[in-house]
Amino acid sequence: MTWTLIIAPLAPYALMAAGLIVLLYLFWTIKMETVTVRRRACTRDDAIEGDGLRLRVQIKELEDYMMQAERNGILAPRSGLNLTSRAKALRMHRRGEAVASIAAALCLPRNEVDLLIKVHRLLVES
């Protein structure tokens, strides 16, 4: 008997076995890479959750600080320039009062009164 008679019928089976081995290897490498990617994603998610928790704590601390500052009167006063004060300031300016006296009478910052008068002049001129 010659080797060709023995090898010829086994060749297709050998090729199928080699193909199956290659497919199993590829499946295994893809599976391992998927596991690695999932682990990385989990660690990133954990890091993001940790950062989110840290930010929530910082926001809470800032809110507490702002509340305490409001209670103690540390925060700068808000602008009192509403429509009523604006009208009063413009009326006083038309009467010829100085910017400093308008600001003192209405308890407003001088810069705001000055800005209001400048804007009013620009509107009147145009």
N, CA, C and O atoms as a printed pandas DataFrame, in Angstrom:
     atom_number atom_name residue_name chain_id  residue_number  x_coord  y_coord  z_coord
0              1         N          MET        A               1    0.810   -1.165    0.000
1              2        CA          MET        A               1    0.000    0.000    0.000
2              3         C          MET        A               1    0.866    1.245    0.000
3              4         O          MET        A               1    1.940    1.294    0.599
4              5         N          THR        A               2    0.370    2.216   -0.675
5              6        CA          THR        A               2    1.116    3.462   -0.735
6              7         C          THR        A               2    0.493    4.468    0.225
7              8         O          THR        A               2   -0.644    4.331    0.677
8              9         N          TRP        A               3    1.276    5.457    0.501
9             10        CA          TRP        A               3    0.831    6.497    1.432
10            11         C          TRP        A               3   -0.310    7.321    0.848
11            12         O          TRP        A               3   -1.140    7.845    1.590
12            13         N          THR        A               4   -0.352    7.433   -0.425
13            14        CA          THR        A               4   -1.423    8.232   -1.028
14            15         C          THR        A               4   -2.787    7.620   -0.779
15            16         O          THR        A               4   -3.768    8.346   -0.614
16            17         N          LEU        A               5   -2.870    6.298   -0.748
17            18        CA          LEU        A               5   -4.159    5.663   -0.486
18            19         C          LEU        A               5   -4.607    5.885    0.964
19            20         O          LEU        A               5   -5.802    5.912    1.257
20            21         N          ILE        A               6   -3.643    6.043    1.853
21            22        CA          ILE        A               6   -3.987    6.271    3.257
22            23         C          ILE        A               6   -4.266    7.754    3.516
23            24         O          ILE        A               6   -5.200    8.095    4.241
24            25         N          ILE        A               7   -3.447    8.639    2.917
25            26        CA          ILE        A               7   -3.553   10.076    3.195
26            27         C          ILE        A               7   -4.702   10.708    2.429
27            28         O          ILE        A               7   -5.330   11.629    2.951
28            29         N          ALA        A               8   -5.005   10.271    1.243
29            30        CA          ALA        A               8   -6.037   10.898    0.416
30            31         C          ALA        A               8   -7.387   10.959    1.124
31            32         O          ALA        A               8   -7.996   12.030    1.119
32            33         N          PRO        A               9   -7.900    9.887    1.732
33            34        CA          PRO        A               9   -9.195   10.031    2.410
34            35         C          PRO        A               9   -9.111   10.825    3.714
35            36         O          PRO        A               9  -10.127   11.352    4.166
36            37         N          LEU        A              10   -7.932   10.926    4.331
37            38        CA          LEU        A              10   -7.794   11.653    5.599
38            39         C          LEU        A              10   -7.552   13.148    5.409
39            40         O          LEU        A              10   -7.744   13.916    6.352
40            41         N          ALA        A              11   -7.140   13.579    4.234
41            42        CA          ALA        A              11   -6.808   14.985    3.982
42            43         C          ALA        A              11   -7.990   15.906    4.246
43            44         O          ALA        A              11   -7.789   16.910    4.930
44            45         N          PRO        A              12   -9.199   15.658    3.769
45            46        CA          PRO        A              12  -10.306   16.574    4.061
46            47         C          PRO        A              12  -10.610   16.647    5.558
47            48         O          PRO        A              12  -10.923   17.712    6.090
48            49         N          TYR        A              13  -10.513   15.508    6.218
49            50        CA          TYR        A              13  -10.752   15.517    7.673
50            51         C          TYR        A              13   -9.671   16.301    8.421
51            52         O          TYR        A              13   -9.953   16.991    9.401
52            53         N          ALA        A              14   -8.450   16.186    7.949
53            54        CA          ALA        A              14   -7.351   16.936    8.566
54            55         C          ALA        A              14   -7.543   18.433    8.346
55            56         O          ALA        A              14   -7.316   19.222    9.263
56            57         N          LEU        A              15   -7.950   18.831    7.163
57            58        CA          LEU        A              15   -8.205   20.260    6.888
58            59         C          LEU        A              15   -9.374   20.777    7.733
59            60         O          LEU        A              15   -9.318   21.888    8.260
60            61         N          MET        A              16  -10.426   19.973    7.860
61            62        CA          MET        A              16  -11.553   20.391    8.695
62            63         C          MET        A              16  -11.130   20.509   10.161
63            64         O          MET        A              16  -11.564   21.425   10.861
64            65         N          ALA        A              17  -10.295   19.594   10.620
65            66        CA          ALA        A              17   -9.812   19.657   11.995
66            67         C          ALA        A              17   -8.949   20.889   12.198
67            68         O          ALA        A              17   -9.061   21.558   13.225
68            69         N          ALA        A              18   -8.080   21.203   11.224
69            70        CA          ALA        A              18   -7.233   22.400   11.331
70            71         C          ALA        A              18   -8.097   23.659   11.320
71            72         O          ALA        A              18   -7.841   24.591   12.083
72            73         N          GLY        A              19   -9.116   23.694   10.463
73            74        CA          GLY        A              19  -10.024   24.844   10.421
74            75         C          GLY        A              19  -10.775   25.000   11.728
75            76         O          GLY        A              19  -10.949   26.114   12.223
76            77         N          LEU        A              20  -11.221   23.880   12.288
77            78        CA          LEU        A              20  -11.919   23.921   13.565
78            79         C          LEU        A              20  -11.009   24.435   14.676
79            80         O          LEU        A              20  -11.442   25.209   15.529
80            81         N          ILE        A              21   -9.761   24.010   14.665
81            82        CA          ILE        A              21   -8.797   24.486   15.670
82            83         C          ILE        A              21   -8.587   25.988   15.531
83            84         O          ILE        A              21   -8.538   26.705   16.531
84            85         N          VAL        A              22   -8.462   26.469   14.286
85            86        CA          VAL        A              22   -8.295   27.915   14.061
86            87         C          VAL        A              22   -9.535   28.663   14.537
87            88         O          VAL        A              22   -9.405   29.697   15.191
88            89         N          LEU        A              23  -10.722   28.173   14.231
89            90        CA          LEU        A              23  -11.950   28.824   14.686
90            91         C          LEU        A              23  -12.057   28.844   16.210
91            92         O          LEU        A              23  -12.453   29.855   16.790
92            93         N          LEU        A              24  -11.710   27.746   16.852
93            94        CA          LEU        A              24  -11.733   27.722   18.311
94            95         C          LEU        A              24  -10.737   28.712   18.907
95            96         O          LEU        A              24  -11.029   29.368   19.906
96            97         N          TYR        A              25   -9.562   28.816   18.291
97            98        CA          TYR        A              25   -8.565   29.781   18.765
98            99         C          TYR        A              25   -9.098   31.203   18.625
99           100         O          TYR        A              25   -8.980   32.005   19.552
100          101         N          LEU        A              26   -9.691   31.524   17.457
101          102        CA          LEU        A              26  -10.241   32.865   17.254
102          103         C          LEU        A              26  -11.386   33.154   18.245
103          104         O          LEU        A              26  -11.472   34.250   18.800
104          105         N          PHE        A              27  -12.254   32.166   18.456
105          106        CA          PHE        A              27  -13.340   32.339   19.416
106          107         C          PHE        A              27  -12.791   32.606   20.811
107          108         O          PHE        A              27  -13.283   33.487   21.517
108          109         N          TRP        A              28  -11.788   31.858   21.203
109          110        CA          TRP        A              28  -11.194   32.020   22.530
110          111         C          TRP        A              28  -10.547   33.394   22.673
111          112         O          TRP        A              28  -10.716   34.039   23.708
112          113         N          THR        A              29   -9.802   33.864   21.654
113          114        CA          THR        A              29   -9.160   35.190   21.753
114          115         C          THR        A              29  -10.202   36.299   21.807
115          116         O          THR        A              29  -10.035   37.268   22.548
116          117         N          ILE        A              30  -11.279   36.168   21.027
117          118        CA          ILE        A              30  -12.331   37.184   21.076
118          119         C          ILE        A              30  -12.997   37.188   22.447
119          120         O          ILE        A              30  -13.288   38.249   22.998
120          121         N          LYS        A              31  -13.235   36.007   22.990
121          122        CA          LYS        A              31  -13.845   35.910   24.313
122          123         C          LYS        A              31  -12.954   36.566   25.366
123          124         O          LYS        A              31  -13.449   37.299   26.223
124          125         N          MET        A              32  -11.669   36.317   25.315
125          126        CA          MET        A              32  -10.743   36.912   26.282
126          127         C          MET        A              32  -10.683   38.430   26.128
127          128         O          MET        A              32  -10.613   39.153   27.122
128          129         N          GLU        A              33  -10.710   38.914   24.893
129          130        CA          GLU        A              33  -10.684   40.363   24.674
130          131         C          GLU        A              33  -11.976   41.002   25.193
131          132         O          GLU        A              33  -11.945   42.103   25.743
132          133         N          THR        A              34  -13.102   40.322   25.020
133          134        CA          THR        A              34  -14.373   40.821   25.538
134          135         C          THR        A              34  -14.334   40.926   27.061
135          136         O          THR        A              34  -14.812   41.906   27.633
136          137         N          VAL        A              35  -13.774   39.934   27.704
137          138        CA          VAL        A              35  -13.648   39.962   29.163
138          139         C          VAL        A              35  -12.773   41.131   29.593
139          140         O          VAL        A              35  -13.092   41.821   30.561
140          141         N          THR        A              36  -11.668   41.359   28.880
141          142        CA          THR        A              36  -10.765   42.464   29.210
142          143         C          THR        A              36  -11.471   43.815   29.056
143          144         O          THR        A              36  -11.338   44.694   29.908
144          145         N          VAL        A              37  -12.219   43.968   27.968
145          146        CA          VAL        A              37  -12.931   45.232   27.732
146          147         C          VAL        A              37  -13.986   45.452   28.813
147          148         O          VAL        A              37  -14.161   46.576   29.283
148          149         N          ARG        A              38  -14.682   44.407   29.208
149          150        CA          ARG        A              38  -15.686   44.551   30.265
150          151         C          ARG        A              38  -15.052   44.946   31.593
151          152         O          ARG        A              38  -15.602   45.760   32.335
152          153         N          ARG        A              39  -13.900   44.368   31.883
153          154        CA          ARG        A              39  -13.215   44.741   33.134
154          155         C          ARG        A              39  -12.817   46.207   33.112
155          156         O          ARG        A              39  -12.980   46.920   34.102
156          157         N          ARG        A              40  -12.289   46.654   31.969
157          158        CA          ARG        A              40  -11.899   48.070   31.856
158          159         C          ARG        A              40  -13.121   48.970   32.002
159          160         O          ARG        A              40  -13.067   50.002   32.670
160          161         N          ALA        A              41  -14.219   48.571   31.372
161          162        CA          ALA        A              41  -15.443   49.372   31.466
162          163         C          ALA        A              41  -15.936   49.439   32.906
163          164         O          ALA        A              41  -16.393   50.487   33.362
164          165         N          CYS        A              42  -15.843   48.326   33.618
165          166        CA          CYS        A              42  -16.278   48.327   35.022
166          167         C          CYS        A              42  -15.400   49.232   35.874
167          168         O          CYS        A              42  -15.905   49.952   36.736
168          169         N          THR        A              43  -14.093   49.202   35.641
169          170        CA          THR        A              43  -13.214   50.076   36.424
170          171         C          THR        A              43  -13.469   51.532   36.082
171          172         O          THR        A              43  -13.412   52.396   36.956
172          173         N          ARG        A              44  -13.754   51.814   34.801
173          174        CA          ARG        A              44  -14.075   53.199   34.425
174          175         C          ARG        A              44  -15.387   53.630   35.062
175          176         O          ARG        A              44  -15.504   54.751   35.556
176          177         N          ASP        A              45  -16.373   52.741   35.049
177          178        CA          ASP        A              45  -17.649   53.067   35.687
178          179         C          ASP        A              45  -17.467   53.332   37.173
179          180         O          ASP        A              45  -18.062   54.259   37.722
180          181         N          ASP        A              46  -16.648   52.521   37.819
181          182        CA          ASP        A              46  -16.375   52.731   39.241
182          183         C          ASP        A              46  -15.691   54.074   39.464
183          184         O          ASP        A              46  -16.003   54.792   40.414
184          185         N          ALA        A              47  -14.744   54.409   38.568
185          186        CA          ALA        A              47  -14.045   55.692   38.699
186          187         C          ALA        A              47  -15.016   56.851   38.494
187          188         O          ALA        A              47  -14.954   57.853   39.207
188          189         N          ILE        A              48  -15.911   56.713   37.521
189          190        CA          ILE        A              48  -16.882   57.776   37.257
190          191         C          ILE        A              48  -17.838   57.917   38.441
191          192         O          ILE        A              48  -18.174   59.033   38.837
192          193         N          GLU        A              49  -18.272   56.802   39.000
193          194        CA          GLU        A              49  -19.151   56.869   40.170
194          195         C          GLU        A              49  -18.433   57.520   41.345
195          196         O          GLU        A              49  -19.029   58.294   42.094
196          197         N          GLY        A              50  -17.151   57.205   41.501
197          198        CA          GLY        A              50  -16.376   57.826   42.575
198          199         C          GLY        A              50  -16.245   59.322   42.373
199          200         O          GLY        A              50  -16.358   60.095   43.324
200          201         N          ASP        A              51  -16.002   59.739   41.113
201          202        CA          ASP        A              51  -15.914   61.163   40.823
202          203         C          ASP        A              51  -17.257   61.849   41.057
203          204         O          ASP        A              51  -17.316   62.954   41.597
204          205         N          GLY        A              52  -18.336   61.179   40.642
205          206        CA          GLY        A              52  -19.670   61.750   40.854
206          207         C          GLY        A              52  -19.979   61.907   42.334
207          208         O          GLY        A              52  -20.542   62.916   42.757
208          209         N          LEU        A              53  -19.610   60.906   43.112
209          210        CA          LEU        A              53  -19.836   60.979   44.557
210          211         C          LEU        A              53  -19.021   62.116   45.169
211          212         O          LEU        A              53  -19.520   62.862   46.012
212          213         N          ARG        A              54  -17.763   62.245   44.741
213          214        CA          ARG        A              54  -16.912   63.319   45.250
214          215         C          ARG        A              54  -17.501   64.684   44.888
215          216         O          ARG        A              54  -17.495   65.602   45.708
216          217         N          LEU        A              55  -18.013   64.818   43.653
217          218        CA          LEU        A              55  -18.610   66.088   43.245
218          219         C          LEU        A              55  -19.882   66.384   44.038
219          220         O          LEU        A              55  -20.130   67.532   44.409
220          221         N          ARG        A              56  -20.687   65.351   44.298
221          222        CA          ARG        A              56  -21.888   65.570   45.108
222          223         C          ARG        A              56  -21.536   66.056   46.505
223          224         O          ARG        A              56  -22.203   66.934   47.052
224          225         N          VAL        A              57  -20.489   65.483   47.077
225          226        CA          VAL        A              57  -20.047   65.903   48.411
226          227         C          VAL        A              57  -19.574   67.351   48.373
227          228         O          VAL        A              57  -19.887   68.128   49.275
228          229         N          GLN        A              58  -18.822   67.722   47.334
229          230        CA          GLN        A              58  -18.342   69.096   47.230
230          231         C          GLN        A              58  -19.497   70.069   47.039
231          232         O          GLN        A              58  -19.491   71.157   47.614
232          233         N          ILE        A              59  -20.484   69.690   46.239
233          234        CA          ILE        A              59  -21.647   70.557   46.044
234          235         C          ILE        A              59  -22.389   70.746   47.356
235          236         O          ILE        A              59  -22.814   71.854   47.683
236          237         N          LYS        A              60  -22.543   69.662   48.104
237          238        CA          LYS        A              60  -23.218   69.752   49.401
238          239         C          LYS        A              60  -22.443   70.665   50.348
239          240         O          LYS        A              60  -23.040   71.465   51.070
240          241         N          GLU        A              61  -21.104   70.546   50.345
241          242        CA          GLU        A              61  -20.293   71.414   51.189
242          243         C          GLU        A              61  -20.457   72.875   50.786
243          244         O          GLU        A              61  -20.549   73.749   51.647
244          245         N          LEU        A              62  -20.493   73.145   49.478
245          246        CA          LEU        A              62  -20.676   74.519   49.017
246          247         C          LEU        A              62  -22.056   75.052   49.393
247          248         O          LEU        A              62  -22.195   76.211   49.784
248          249         N          GLU        A              63  -23.077   74.201   49.273
249          250        CA          GLU        A              63  -24.414   74.637   49.674
250          251         C          GLU        A              63  -24.455   74.967   51.163
251          252         O          GLU        A              63  -25.052   75.965   51.567
252          253         N          ASP        A              64  -23.821   74.129   51.971
253          254        CA          ASP        A              64  -23.774   74.396   53.411
254          255         C          ASP        A              64  -23.030   75.698   53.694
255          256         O          ASP        A              64  -23.451   76.488   54.539
256          257         N          TYR        A              65  -21.927   75.918   52.986
257          258        CA          TYR        A              65  -21.153   77.143   53.170
258          259         C          TYR        A              65  -21.985   78.364   52.780
259          260         O          TYR        A              65  -21.967   79.378   53.477
260          261         N          MET        A              66  -22.719   78.264   51.661
261          262        CA          MET        A              66  -23.537   79.399   51.223
262          263         C          MET        A              66  -24.648   79.687   52.236
263          264         O          MET        A              66  -24.941   80.847   52.527
264          265         N          MET        A              67  -25.262   78.635   52.769
265          266        CA          MET        A              67  -26.319   78.843   53.768
266          267         C          MET        A              67  -25.754   79.505   55.023
267          268         O          MET        A              67  -26.359   80.417   55.587
268          269         N          GLN        A              68  -24.600   79.036   55.442
269          270        CA          GLN        A              68  -23.974   79.608   56.630
270          271         C          GLN        A              68  -23.570   81.059   56.372
271          272         O          GLN        A              68  -23.723   81.912   57.246
272          273         N          ALA        A              69  -23.059   81.336   55.180
273          274        CA          ALA        A              69  -22.667   82.706   54.846
274          275         C          ALA        A              69  -23.883   83.616   54.794
275          276         O          ALA        A              69  -23.810   84.767   55.222
276          277         N          GLU        A              70  -25.001   83.118   54.276
277          278        CA          GLU        A              70  -26.215   83.930   54.256
278          279         C          GLU        A              70  -26.707   84.221   55.672
279          280         O          GLU        A              70  -27.151   85.329   55.971
280          281         N          ARG        A              71  -26.620   83.208   56.541
281          282        CA          ARG        A              71  -27.051   83.411   57.932
282          283         C          ARG        A              71  -26.170   84.433   58.647
283          284         O          ARG        A              71  -26.657   85.236   59.443
284          285         N          ASN        A              72  -24.876   84.394   58.355
285          286        CA          ASN        A              72  -23.933   85.287   59.031
286          287         C          ASN        A              72  -23.830   86.642   58.343
287          288         O          ASN        A              72  -23.175   87.545   58.863
288          289         N          GLY        A              73  -24.461   86.799   57.194
289          290        CA          GLY        A              73  -24.416   88.077   56.489
290          291         C          GLY        A              73  -23.103   88.330   55.799
291          292         O          GLY        A              73  -22.739   89.487   55.591
292          293         N          ILE        A              74  -22.378   87.294   55.434
293          294        CA          ILE        A              74  -21.074   87.470   54.782
294          295         C          ILE        A              74  -21.235   87.789   53.309
295          296         O          ILE        A              74  -20.409   88.507   52.746
296          297         N          LEU        A              75  -22.268   87.282   52.674
297          298        CA          LEU        A              75  -22.443   87.472   51.240
298          299         C          LEU        A              75  -22.684   88.938   50.926
299          300         O          LEU        A              75  -23.274   89.672   51.720
300          301         N          ALA        A              76  -22.222   89.348   49.769
301          302        CA          ALA        A              76  -22.414   90.729   49.332
302          303         C          ALA        A              76  -23.902   90.960   49.071
303          304         O          ALA        A              76  -24.594   90.068   48.580
304          305         N          PRO        A              77  -24.382   92.129   49.391
305          306        CA          PRO        A              77  -25.797   92.401   49.156
306          307         C          PRO        A              77  -26.102   92.405   47.666
307          308         O          PRO        A              77  -25.285   92.821   46.845
308          309         N          ARG        A              78  -27.283   91.939   47.343
309          310        CA          ARG        A              78  -27.695   91.944   45.952
310          311         C          ARG        A              78  -28.048   93.356   45.535
311          312         O          ARG        A              78  -28.303   94.230   46.362
312          313         N          SER        A              79  -28.055   93.550   44.239
313          314        CA          SER        A              79  -28.403   94.860   43.723
314          315         C          SER        A              79  -29.855   95.166   44.046
315          316         O          SER        A              79  -30.733   94.322   43.867
316          317         N          GLY        A              80  -30.096   96.354   44.512
317          318        CA          GLY        A              80  -31.459   96.746   44.830
318          319         C          GLY        A              80  -32.091   97.526   43.701
319          320         O          GLY        A              80  -33.116   98.179   43.901
320          321         N          LEU        A              81  -31.503   97.475   42.517
321          322        CA          LEU        A              81  -31.978   98.278   41.406
322          323         C          LEU        A              81  -33.117   97.563   40.694
323          324         O          LEU        A              81  -32.906   96.840   39.719
324          325         N          ASN        A              82  -34.320   97.776   41.196
325          326        CA          ASN        A              82  -35.499   97.256   40.528
326          327         C          ASN        A              82  -36.181   98.417   39.816
327          328         O          ASN        A              82  -35.620   99.510   39.740
328          329         N          LEU        A              83  -37.373   98.196   39.298
329          330        CA          LEU        A              83  -38.028   99.257   38.538
330          331         C          LEU        A              83  -38.345  100.475   39.402
331          332         O          LEU        A              83  -38.262  101.607   38.925
332          333         N          THR        A              84  -38.704  100.260   40.654
333          334        CA          THR        A              84  -39.026  101.389   41.535
334          335         C          THR        A              84  -37.787  102.223   41.818
335          336         O          THR        A              84  -37.823  103.450   41.719
336          337         N          SER        A              85  -36.670  101.546   42.177
337          338        CA          SER        A              85  -35.449  102.301   42.462
338          339         C          SER        A              85  -34.927  102.971   41.206
339          340         O          SER        A              85  -34.377  104.071   41.263
340          341         N          ARG        A              86  -35.098  102.310   40.077
341          342        CA          ARG        A              86  -34.633  102.894   38.813
342          343         C          ARG        A              86  -35.403  104.190   38.535
343          344         O          ARG        A              86  -34.820  105.211   38.172
344          345         N          ALA        A              87  -36.710  104.122   38.711
345          346        CA          ALA        A              87  -37.526  105.317   38.470
346          347         C          ALA        A              87  -37.161  106.425   39.456
347          348         O          ALA        A              87  -37.058  107.588   39.064
348          349         N          LYS        A              88  -36.967  106.083   40.721
349          350        CA          LYS        A              88  -36.584  107.096   41.720
350          351         C          LYS        A              88  -35.240  107.712   41.377
351          352         O          LYS        A              88  -35.062  108.926   41.471
352          353         N          ALA        A              89  -34.292  106.868   40.979
353          354        CA          ALA        A              89  -32.948  107.374   40.655
354          355         C          ALA        A              89  -33.010  108.320   39.461
355          356         O          ALA        A              89  -32.384  109.379   39.484
356          357         N          LEU        A              90  -33.744  107.962   38.435
357          358        CA          LEU        A              90  -33.856  108.847   37.266
358          359         C          LEU        A              90  -34.590  110.143   37.609
359          360         O          LEU        A              90  -34.233  111.207   37.105
360          361         N          ARG        A              91  -35.601  110.062   38.453
361          362        CA          ARG        A              91  -36.322  111.269   38.873
362          363         C          ARG        A              91  -35.388  112.203   39.648
363          364         O          ARG        A              91  -35.386  113.415   39.434
364          365         N          MET        A              92  -34.593  111.616   40.553
365          366        CA          MET        A              92  -33.658  112.439   41.330
366          367         C          MET        A              92  -32.584  113.044   40.425
367          368         O          MET        A              92  -32.143  114.173   40.642
368          369         N          HIS        A              93  -32.173  112.292   39.418
369          370        CA          HIS        A              93  -31.157  112.816   38.485
370          371         C          HIS        A              93  -31.726  113.978   37.668
371          372         O          HIS        A              93  -31.025  114.956   37.410
372          373         N          ARG        A              94  -32.992  113.874   37.262
373          374        CA          ARG        A              94  -33.623  114.965   36.514
374          375         C          ARG        A              94  -33.753  116.228   37.366
375          376         O          ARG        A              94  -33.720  117.346   36.851
376          377         N          ARG        A              95  -33.903  116.027   38.683
377          378        CA          ARG        A              95  -33.973  117.173   39.592
378          379         C          ARG        A              95  -32.613  117.832   39.780
379          380         O          ARG        A              95  -32.515  118.938   40.312
380          381         N          GLY        A              96  -31.537  117.122   39.327
381          382        CA          GLY        A              96  -30.208  117.707   39.403
382          383         C          GLY        A              96  -29.382  117.234   40.580
383          384         O          GLY        A              96  -28.364  117.847   40.900
384          385         N          GLU        A              97  -29.786  116.176   41.220
385          386        CA          GLU        A              97  -29.014  115.672   42.357
386          387         C          GLU        A              97  -27.768  114.944   41.863
387          388         O          GLU        A              97  -27.739  114.423   40.748
388          389         N          ALA        A              98  -26.757  114.916   42.695
389          390        CA          ALA        A              98  -25.492  114.262   42.334
390          391         C          ALA        A              98  -25.646  112.746   42.438
391          392         O          ALA        A              98  -26.507  112.229   43.149
392          393         N          VAL        A              99  -24.767  112.051   41.693
393          394        CA          VAL        A              99  -24.808  110.588   41.667
394          395         C          VAL        A              99  -24.561  110.018   43.065
395          396         O          VAL        A              99  -25.210  109.051   43.463
396          397         N          ALA        A             100  -23.641  110.604   43.797
397          398        CA          ALA        A             100  -23.322  110.110   45.142
398          399         C          ALA        A             100  -24.520  110.247   46.080
399          400         O          ALA        A             100  -24.784  109.350   46.880
400          401         N          SER        A             101  -25.235  111.347   45.988
401          402        CA          SER        A             101  -26.381  111.529   46.871
402          403         C          SER        A             101  -27.538  110.600   46.474
403          404         O          SER        A             101  -28.280  110.128   47.335
404          405         N          ILE        A             102  -27.690  110.338   45.157
405          406        CA          ILE        A             102  -28.724  109.399   44.713
406          407         C          ILE        A             102  -28.421  108.006   45.254
407          408         O          ILE        A             102  -29.302  107.319   45.770
408          409         N          ALA        A             103  -27.155  107.602   45.126
409          410        CA          ALA        A             103  -26.746  106.282   45.588
410          411         C          ALA        A             103  -26.941  106.155   47.097
411          412         O          ALA        A             103  -27.393  105.117   47.581
412          413         N          ALA        A             104  -26.605  107.197   47.829
413          414        CA          ALA        A             104  -26.755  107.147   49.283
414          415         C          ALA        A             104  -28.224  107.126   49.691
415          416         O          ALA        A             104  -28.599  106.413   50.623
416          417         N          ALA        A             105  -29.056  107.899   49.002
417          418        CA          ALA        A             105  -30.464  107.973   49.364
418          419         C          ALA        A             105  -31.192  106.657   49.077
419          420         O          ALA        A             105  -32.086  106.263   49.826
420          421         N          LEU        A             106  -30.811  105.987   48.002
421          422        CA          LEU        A             106  -31.507  104.748   47.626
422          423         C          LEU        A             106  -30.776  103.488   48.085
423          424         O          LEU        A             106  -31.200  102.371   47.787
424          425         N          CYS        A             107  -29.677  103.676   48.809
425          426        CA          CYS        A             107  -28.864  102.549   49.294
426          427         C          CYS        A             107  -28.432  101.643   48.143
427          428         O          CYS        A             107  -28.553  100.421   48.218
428          429         N          LEU        A             108  -27.933  102.255   47.094
429          430        CA          LEU        A             108  -27.456  101.529   45.916
430          431         C          LEU        A             108  -25.969  101.801   45.723
431          432         O          LEU        A             108  -25.476  102.843   46.153
432          433         N          PRO        A             109  -25.251  100.886   45.089
433          434        CA          PRO        A             109  -23.859  101.175   44.761
434          435         C          PRO        A             109  -23.772  102.333   43.762
435          436         O          PRO        A             109  -24.600  102.456   42.859
436          437         N          ARG        A             110  -22.769  103.163   43.942
437          438        CA          ARG        A             110  -22.635  104.339   43.084
438          439         C          ARG        A             110  -22.432  103.940   41.631
439          440         O          ARG        A             110  -22.930  104.608   40.726
440          441         N          ASN        A             111  -21.698  102.847   41.403
441          442        CA          ASN        A             111  -21.449  102.403   40.030
442          443         C          ASN        A             111  -22.749  102.046   39.310
443          444         O          ASN        A             111  -22.892  102.319   38.118
444          445         N          GLU        A             112  -23.682  101.448   40.017
445          446        CA          GLU        A             112  -24.944  101.073   39.385
446          447         C          GLU        A             112  -25.760  102.309   39.017
447          448         O          GLU        A             112  -26.374  102.362   37.951
448          449         N          VAL        A             113  -25.763  103.282   39.889
449          450        CA          VAL        A             113  -26.500  104.517   39.600
450          451         C          VAL        A             113  -25.851  105.226   38.421
451          452         O          VAL        A             113  -26.543  105.729   37.536
452          453         N          ASP        A             114  -24.533  105.266   38.409
453          454        CA          ASP        A             114  -23.809  105.906   37.314
454          455         C          ASP        A             114  -24.101  105.194   35.992
455          456         O          ASP        A             114  -24.335  105.841   34.971
456          457         N          LEU        A             115  -24.085  103.885   36.017
457          458        CA          LEU        A             115  -24.377  103.110   34.812
458          459         C          LEU        A             115  -25.809  103.340   34.350
459          460         O          LEU        A             115  -26.062  103.484   33.154
460          461         N          LEU        A             116  -26.734  103.375   35.280
461          462        CA          LEU        A             116  -28.136  103.626   34.934
462          463         C          LEU        A             116  -28.295  104.969   34.235
463          464         O          LEU        A             116  -29.021  105.076   33.247
464          465         N          ILE        A             117  -27.632  105.974   34.737
465          466        CA          ILE        A             117  -27.733  107.314   34.142
466          467         C          ILE        A             117  -27.110  107.331   32.750
467          468         O          ILE        A             117  -27.657  107.948   31.835
468          469         N          LYS        A             118  -25.970  106.660   32.580
469          470        CA          LYS        A             118  -25.333  106.607   31.260
470          471         C          LYS        A             118  -26.207  105.882   30.247
471          472         O          LYS        A             118  -26.344  106.328   29.108
472          473         N          VAL        A             119  -26.792  104.775   30.656
473          474        CA          VAL        A             119  -27.668  104.032   29.744
474          475         C          VAL        A             119  -28.889  104.867   29.405
475          476         O          VAL        A             119  -29.334  104.883   28.257
476          477         N          HIS        A             120  -29.430  105.555   30.387
477          478        CA          HIS        A             120  -30.597  106.409   30.135
478          479         C          HIS        A             120  -30.253  107.524   29.150
479          480         O          HIS        A             120  -31.053  107.836   28.267
480          481         N          ARG        A             121  -29.083  108.122   29.290
481          482        CA          ARG        A             121  -28.645  109.179   28.346
482          483         C          ARG        A             121  -28.542  108.617   26.923
483          484         O          ARG        A             121  -28.966  109.257   25.961
484          485         N          LEU        A             122  -27.971  107.410   26.807
485          486        CA          LEU        A             122  -27.826  106.807   25.476
486          487         C          LEU        A             122  -29.196  106.534   24.852
487          488         O          LEU        A             122  -29.385  106.725   23.650
488          489         N          LEU        A             123  -30.142  106.092   25.668
489          490        CA          LEU        A             123  -31.480  105.814   25.146
490          491         C          LEU        A             123  -32.193  107.093   24.741
491          492         O          LEU        A             123  -32.915  107.113   23.744
492          493         N          VAL        A             124  -31.996  108.170   25.511
493          494        CA          VAL        A             124  -32.660  109.431   25.221
494          495         C          VAL        A             124  -32.062  110.046   23.953
495          496         O          VAL        A             124  -32.788  110.611   23.136
496          497         N          GLU        A             125  -30.747  109.937   23.789
497          498        CA          GLU        A             125  -30.087  110.527   22.616
498          499         C          GLU        A             125  -30.454  109.790   21.339
499          500         O          GLU        A             125  -30.495  110.403   20.272
500          501         N          SER        A             126  -30.720  108.501   21.417
501          502        CA          SER        A             126  -31.012  107.760   20.177
502          503         C          SER        A             126  -32.470  107.757   19.836
503          504         O          SER        A             126  -32.867  107.176   18.826
